[in-house]
Amino acid sequence: MEKKLQGQIAIITGASSGIGAGVSKILALAGATVIINHPVDATKPAAEAVLTDIKNAGGNGITYQCDVSKEDEVIKMFADVIAQFGTVDILINNAGLQRDSSFAEMTLAQWNTVIGVNLTGQFLCAREAVKEFLRRGVVPERSKAAGKIICMSSVHEVIPWGGHANYAASKGGIMLMMKSIAQEYAGKKIRINSICPGAIQTPINKAAWETPEALQSLLTLVPYGRIGQPDDIGNAAVWLASDDSDYVTGISLFVDGGMTLYPGFSTNG
Ligand code: NAD
């Protein structure tokens, strides 16, 4: 792969599994040094396994434990990474989770956990990244931009999702946070965009693909006729993080095999 991110430092949150792990591997192949964030002691072995794969493929990085919903931990993560590597060029705001419930039965704890990680976590990480991008400014040898943030949103920033009001609210929130800060900092050459995955085969949605019946039912929602893979998101992330997309900021890039094309209307509704 062409080394479009050579010498750049990328923090990927929630990177010990699924999309975050896949994005980390592809960014490393593109030349970035990757900080593989994971939340707790129990996720460290999986993060180390991602790092081993990356090193075996000739890449470089570290693992870093930090719960992105906790302000003190996020501030420390950015300070430690900047102390070790000098700066941060790319943030992949990926960590996310679900706590599903019918709306009437949803507890405040379920609501707060999802908003705390998916939305507040993205706010905290983006804020620390923007501070560093403003401090450093543009260094032409690194990139045309002062920094790049990619928020992992979802098709559920536009598709309502019964039984998942907390999750859909978090992703809808990401959309306008992302666009607002993209607008605020475009003049400082900071680019901020979202990727909106459709159905990607990862642990978060195992129930939707682990049996042939479940997969068949899922594919009725995907015009392109296959489930997505973390590499589909990784390739989009490399493009949004590289100077190839230098004139792109404030967009939601749907990588969803057409899930947002209202497939139920394909035969006249
Ligand atoms: P996943 O469960 O494999 O990955 C989520 C990661 O977030 C895990 O590694 C988990 O350890 C980490 N995490 C959870 N809480 C954290 C915290 N407090 N601090 C740091 N890390 C934390 O699932 P995934 O599918 O890879 O999800 C990645 C992102 O993609 C999520 O934001 C998810 O909402 C989004 N997404 C996924 C799909 C899909 O179909 N898989 C679709 C749309 C959006």
Boltz pocket constraint, residues with backbone or C-beta under 6 A from the ligand:
constraints:
  - pocket:
      binder: B
      contacts: [[A, 13], [A, 14], [A, 15], [A, 16], [A, 17], [A, 18], [A, 19], [A, 20], [A, 37], [A, 38], [A, 39], [A, 43], [A, 66], [A, 67], [A, 68], [A, 69], [A, 93], [A, 94], [A, 95], [A, 96], [A, 97], [A, 117], [A, 121], [A, 152], [A, 153], [A, 154], [A, 155], [A, 196], [A, 197], [A, 198], [A, 199], [A, 200], [A, 201], [A, 202], [A, 203], [A, 204], [A, 205]]
      max_distance: 6.0
